[in-house]
């Protein structure tokens, strides 16, 4: 499926999008509202993954509706990666020309002994640096290696630079949850409309 075309958006326009991706391995529909209330309707067939996607909605104040059917009889790889791809496409479509956004966002989030930092730039240039020393290979039915596949898919199709670091953590559930919560908070900061940049693309190039 080709990446959605970006539609110019004014600073007061609705920032919503719907993207469907159908392949021989997965069938996925994603709906997003970047200016939502954190409402989430999620079904991927992987319980812990749904829990992590819920963190993006709730802590990013982004409405998410993600319905995915994948070849889970093989494993979760295709489903998690393709959700990341489709979500990235939806974000790119919803954010439009990026006029008036803050562009950069970062967050530190703790959960008991775990602490993670996420920094994001809506640069138009895909890039992922991720360092999570997971203490377990699986959390429920979720393979922790798929965290990278999700974020790589998102980065490539949202056109963002993303740095993820789990700084501390013993419990793998806590490690992963702090990453997704910090990602949500960083998204919220980067996508916030800047009242001092109304109608302006936040780049000296004049385009992102």
N, C-alpha and C positions, 0 to 999 in steps of 0.2 A: 504494500500500500504506500502510495506516495505521501510525503509529509504534507500536512494541511497548509494551504496558503495563508499567510499572515494578513489580516485585515487591519488597516489603520484604525486606531481607536482614539477617541477624545478622552480627556481626563474624567468625564462624567459618564462615559459609556458603560453599559453592562459588560463585565468581563466574564463571559460564560462561553463554554464550548462543549461540543459533543463529538466524539471520535469513535468509530467502530473499526476494529481490526479483525479480519477473519483469515486464518491460515489453515493448513491441514492439521496443525497441532493445537491451535487455540481459537476460540471465538470470544472476543472481548468488546464490550462497550463501556466507555468512560464518559461521564458528564461531570463538569466542574463549574463552580462559581467561585471566583477568587475573592469575592466580597461577601461571602456567606456568613453563617453563624456557627459553622462547625458540624453541621448535620451530615450524617454518613449513612449510606446504604451500600453494604459491601457483601459480596459473595464471590470468593475465589476458590472455595473448596479446601483451603488451607487455613485452619483456624488461627494460628499464631500470626500468619501474614495479614489476615483481616484485622487482627488486633493492632498490628503496626500501622496499617493504612488508616485505621481509626485515629491514631495519634496525629497523623498529618492533618486530618480534618479538624479535630478538636483543638489542637494547639496552634494550627495555622489559621483558624477561623475560615476554612475553605470548605464549601459544601462539596462532597464527593459521592458520586453514585458509580460504583464499579461492579459490573457483572461479568464474570469470566467463567468459561468452561474450557478446561484443558485436559491434556492426556496425563492425568494424575496416576493412571495405572502404570505409567512408566516411572515418573517422578515429578517433582514440582518445578523443575528447571524451566521448561517452556512457558508455564503459566506465570511464574514470577517475573521472568525476563520480559515477556510480552506485555504484562501489565505495566512494567516500567516504561516500555517503549510507548504504549498507548497513552499513558498518563503524561509523558513528556510531550507528545504531540498535542494533547488537549491543553496543556499549559501554554505551549507556544502559540496556539491559536487564540486562547483567551487573553493573553497579555498583549497581543497585537504589536504595535510599533514601539511600545515601551515608553511613550511620552508620559512624563510626569511621575514615573516611579522612582523610588530611591535607588534601585538597581542592586545595591550591595546589602547583604544581611549576614549577621552572625549570631550565634547563641551558644551558651554553655548550659547544660542541663544535668543535674545530679539525680540519682535514684539510689538511695542508701549508699552502698560503697562504690557505686559506679558513677563515672563522670565522663561526659562526651562534649566535644566542641565541633560545630559545623559552621563553615563559612561558605557563602554562595555569592556568585556574581552573574547577573543576567547579561552576559557579555556578548552573546551570539556565538561564542567559541566553546565547543564542547571540551571539557577536561575534567577528569576525576582523579583525585588523590585520596585514597581511603586506607586507613590503618586501624584495624580492629582486631586485637589479639584475642579472639574468642576462646573461652575456656572450655567450650563444648562444641562438638560437631553438629549437634541438632538441638532444637528447642521444640518439643512436641514433634509434629510432623514436618517442621520447617528446617531444612538444611541451612546452617548458618553461612555456608559458602554462597548461597543465593542472594544474600544481602548485597554483595558486589554486583551481581548480575542485574538486580533491580535498579540500583543507582546508576550503573553504566548505561542501561537502556534509557533511563530518564534523562540523564545528561546529554546523551547523543541526540535526542529528539526534542528536548526543551531548548537546547543551545545554551547551556549554562556551564560555568566553571564551578566545581564543587570540591571542597576539602573537608574530609571527615576524619576525625581522630577520637578514638576512645582512649581517654587519658588514664582511667583507672577502672577496675572492675574485676570481680571474682565470679559473680553469677552471670551466665551468658544471657539469660532473659533480661536482666538489668542492663547489661552492656548494650544489647540491641535496642531496648526501649529508650534508653537515653539518646542513642543516635537518631532514632526516628522523631523523638520529641524535639531534639535540637534542630533537626532538619526542618520541622514544621515551623518552629519559631524563627529560624533564619529566613525561610520563605516569606513568612508574614512581614518581617522587617523589610526585605528587599522589594516586595510587591506593594508596599504601602505607598499611597499617593503623597507626594511631597508638595505642600502648598506653595513653596518657593520655586517650584519647577514646573508650574502649570504649562502644558503645551510644549515642553522642552524635552528632547531626548537627552538622557544623562550621559553624554559622551562628547569629547572634543571633536570627534569625527563627524558628528551630526547624524549618525546612524548606528544601530546595533543589530 
